[in-house]
Amino acid sequence: MEGGNKCKYDYLEVSNGETRDSANQVAKLCGTELPKPITSSGPYLFLKFRSDSSMAFKGFKLRFSKTGLLCGSKVVQFDGGLWRA
C-alpha cells in the first residue's frame, strides 16, 4: 500500500467488533512495513480497506489464526468489511 501522508490515501483500518467504530479502532495501516500482530478482544474484527486511483500497488495480504478456547468458529462469509462465522 501507498505510505506516507499519515495514511491519508491508501490504508487498512482495523477495529474491534462488528462495525466501524473509532472508539474501537486498533490500527490504521499503510506503507510497506509489516505491522505487529493484532489480537481482537472478541469474535469479530472490522476491516476497511481504502485506496484512491492515483497509484497502483498490490494491495495487502492478511493472515489470521484463532487463539484461545473457541468453539469451532470459522470464517464463512465476507460482507462489506465484516467476516462472519
Backbone as CSV, one residue per row, in Angstrom:
resi,resn,N_x,N_y,N_z,CA_x,CA_y,CA_z,C_x,C_y,C_z
1,MET,0.838,-1.193,0.000,0.000,0.000,0.000,0.872,1.241,0.000
2,GLU,0.319,2.274,-0.552,1.000,3.563,-0.550,1.216,4.029,0.891
3,GLY,2.357,4.602,1.155,2.661,5.050,2.507,2.731,6.561,2.602
4,GLY,3.136,7.049,3.748,3.287,8.489,3.953,1.960,9.191,4.116
5,ASN,2.015,10.497,4.238,0.810,11.330,4.362,-0.157,10.847,5.434
6,LYS,0.382,10.261,6.516,-0.442,9.798,7.641,-1.572,8.857,7.210
7,CYS,-1.282,8.000,6.245,-2.258,7.015,5.740,-3.509,7.707,5.183
8,LYS,-3.340,8.810,4.517,-4.479,9.589,4.022,-5.145,8.965,2.790
9,TYR,-4.365,8.382,1.894,-4.919,7.936,0.613,-5.196,6.438,0.538
10,ASP,-4.277,5.639,0.980,-4.437,4.183,0.960,-4.191,3.655,2.368
11,TYR,-5.114,2.862,2.866,-4.918,2.323,4.214,-5.837,1.135,4.472
12,LEU,-5.503,0.388,5.504,-6.349,-0.668,6.045,-6.635,-0.277,7.482
13,GLU,-7.907,-0.098,7.792,-8.334,0.276,9.138,-8.885,-0.971,9.823
14,VAL,-8.465,-1.214,11.044,-8.878,-2.406,11.797,-9.541,-1.958,13.095
15,SER,-10.767,-2.442,13.333,-11.500,-2.111,14.561,-12.003,-3.384,15.222
16,ASN,-12.016,-3.395,16.552,-12.629,-4.486,17.301,-14.139,-4.402,17.136
17,GLY,-14.792,-5.529,16.917,-16.253,-5.557,16.864,-16.808,-5.737,15.464
18,GLU,-18.129,-5.685,15.362,-18.832,-5.949,14.115,-18.985,-4.719,13.233
19,THR,-18.710,-3.531,13.750,-18.903,-2.302,12.994,-17.666,-1.414,13.096
20,ARG,-17.597,-0.467,12.181,-16.517,0.510,12.211,-16.853,1.547,13.269
21,ASP,-16.069,1.555,14.311,-16.289,2.467,15.427,-14.934,3.040,15.816
22,SER,-14.777,4.358,15.715,-13.473,4.963,16.002,-13.004,4.677,17.427
23,ALA,-13.928,4.496,18.348,-13.551,4.181,19.733,-12.918,2.793,19.832
24,ASN,-13.237,1.911,18.885,-12.717,0.543,18.904,-11.615,0.310,17.877
25,GLN,-11.138,1.364,17.229,-10.090,1.211,16.224,-8.795,0.765,16.893
26,VAL,-8.204,-0.318,16.380,-6.964,-0.827,16.947,-5.765,-0.541,16.047
27,ALA,-6.004,-0.239,14.769,-4.886,0.058,13.872,-5.382,0.746,12.611
28,LYS,-4.528,1.593,12.064,-4.710,2.169,10.734,-3.366,1.982,10.051
29,LEU,-3.323,1.099,9.056,-2.070,0.633,8.488,-1.892,1.118,7.055
30,CYS,-0.662,1.472,6.711,-0.320,1.810,5.336,1.180,1.628,5.166
31,GLY,1.660,1.793,3.949,3.086,1.643,3.693,3.486,0.200,3.483
32,THR,4.791,-0.055,3.574,5.315,-1.382,3.249,5.826,-2.168,4.453
33,GLU,5.893,-1.554,5.626,6.377,-2.275,6.807,5.290,-3.164,7.388
34,LEU,5.672,-4.360,7.807,4.717,-5.276,8.426,4.350,-4.772,9.812
35,PRO,3.061,-4.806,10.145,2.645,-4.376,11.490,2.890,-5.480,12.506
36,LYS,2.812,-5.101,13.770,2.839,-6.101,14.827,1.529,-6.871,14.773
37,PRO,1.484,-8.107,15.277,0.221,-8.862,15.285,-0.884,-8.107,16.023
38,ILE,-2.096,-8.237,15.519,-3.284,-7.609,16.115,-4.152,-8.723,16.685
39,THR,-4.560,-8.580,17.926,-5.427,-9.571,18.569,-6.755,-8.910,18.904
40,SER,-7.843,-9.538,18.490,-9.166,-8.981,18.785,-9.548,-9.285,20.225
41,SER,-10.477,-8.490,20.747,-10.953,-8.732,22.108,-12.187,-9.621,22.110
42,GLY,-12.654,-10.012,20.947,-13.834,-10.865,20.832,-13.823,-11.599,19.506
43,PRO,-14.981,-12.086,19.058,-15.018,-12.903,17.843,-15.019,-12.119,16.534
44,TYR,-15.018,-10.781,16.556,-15.099,-10.003,15.325,-13.993,-8.956,15.226
45,LEU,-13.518,-8.742,14.019,-12.686,-7.606,13.664,-13.291,-6.997,12.411
46,PHE,-13.466,-5.687,12.391,-13.993,-4.985,11.228,-12.809,-4.424,10.444
47,LEU,-12.768,-4.710,9.131,-11.687,-4.245,8.271,-12.237,-3.304,7.215
48,LYS,-11.579,-2.169,7.059,-11.943,-1.237,5.992,-10.686,-0.960,5.179
49,PHE,-10.721,-1.318,3.899,-9.610,-1.039,3.001,-10.007,0.133,2.124
50,ARG,-9.165,1.172,2.100,-9.425,2.332,1.266,-8.240,2.547,0.352
51,SER,-8.534,2.823,-0.916,-7.490,3.107,-1.881,-8.008,4.124,-2.884
52,ASP,-7.160,5.069,-3.255,-7.540,6.002,-4.311,-6.965,5.484,-5.637
53,SER,-7.150,6.219,-6.692,-6.719,5.748,-8.009,-5.428,6.406,-8.485
54,SER,-4.711,7.091,-7.586,-3.537,7.835,-8.036,-2.314,6.950,-8.292
55,MET,-2.184,5.833,-7.590,-1.048,4.929,-7.765,-1.556,3.500,-7.721
56,ALA,-0.820,2.587,-8.372,-1.226,1.183,-8.391,-0.187,0.327,-7.676
57,PHE,-0.579,-0.259,-6.562,0.251,-1.200,-5.823,-0.514,-2.508,-5.708
58,LYS,0.071,-3.493,-5.081,-0.542,-4.822,-4.984,-1.643,-4.914,-3.944
59,GLY,-1.793,-3.968,-3.061,-2.832,-4.054,-2.025,-2.251,-4.554,-0.725
60,PHE,-2.889,-5.550,-0.110,-2.396,-6.074,1.152,-2.672,-7.558,1.255
61,LYS,-1.948,-8.211,2.130,-2.143,-9.630,2.413,-2.499,-9.746,3.881
62,LEU,-3.474,-10.574,4.187,-3.940,-10.748,5.557,-3.787,-12.206,5.944
63,ARG,-3.203,-12.443,7.103,-3.090,-13.791,7.638,-3.761,-13.781,9.001
64,PHE,-4.618,-14.751,9.266,-5.275,-14.792,10.568,-5.251,-16.195,11.131
65,SER,-5.373,-16.256,12.422,-5.484,-17.538,13.106,-6.314,-17.334,14.359
66,LYS,-6.937,-18.384,14.811,-7.706,-18.279,16.048,-6.828,-18.709,17.213
67,THR,-7.073,-18.096,18.349,-6.309,-18.415,19.548,-7.270,-18.622,20.699
68,GLY,-6.812,-19.220,21.742,-7.644,-19.412,22.918,-8.660,-20.522,22.741
69,LEU,-9.664,-20.499,23.587,-10.687,-21.543,23.591,-11.905,-21.101,22.797
70,LEU,-11.887,-21.348,21.501,-13.029,-21.019,20.647,-13.729,-22.309,20.264
71,CYS,-15.017,-22.296,20.216,-15.798,-23.494,19.938,-16.021,-23.664,18.441
72,GLY,-15.035,-24.120,17.728,-15.173,-24.451,16.318,-15.539,-23.295,15.412
73,SER,-15.187,-22.073,15.729,-15.540,-20.953,14.870,-14.726,-20.998,13.587
74,LYS,-15.304,-20.521,12.497,-14.604,-20.463,11.222,-15.167,-19.318,10.401
75,VAL,-14.375,-18.822,9.482,-14.805,-17.744,8.605,-15.598,-18.356,7.460
76,VAL,-16.822,-17.888,7.247,-17.639,-18.439,6.173,-18.133,-17.395,5.188
77,GLN,-18.074,-16.109,5.508,-18.632,-15.094,4.623,-17.954,-13.750,4.855
78,PHE,-17.685,-13.037,3.749,-17.184,-11.674,3.853,-18.301,-10.754,3.396
79,ASP,-18.715,-9.828,4.259,-19.875,-8.993,3.968,-19.508,-7.521,4.166
80,GLY,-18.951,-6.866,3.128,-18.666,-5.443,3.173,-17.803,-5.000,4.336
81,GLY,-16.777,-5.766,4.667,-15.889,-5.383,5.745,-16.073,-6.209,7.000
82,LEU,-17.038,-7.129,7.029,-17.300,-7.921,8.225,-17.162,-9.403,7.888
83,TRP,-16.220,-10.075,8.555,-16.114,-11.529,8.423,-17.114,-12.150,9.372
84,ARG,-17.982,-12.978,8.856,-18.989,-13.632,9.686,-18.675,-15.118,9.825
85,ALA,-18.814,-15.616,11.040,-18.567,-17.044,11.283,-19.891,-17.759,11.421
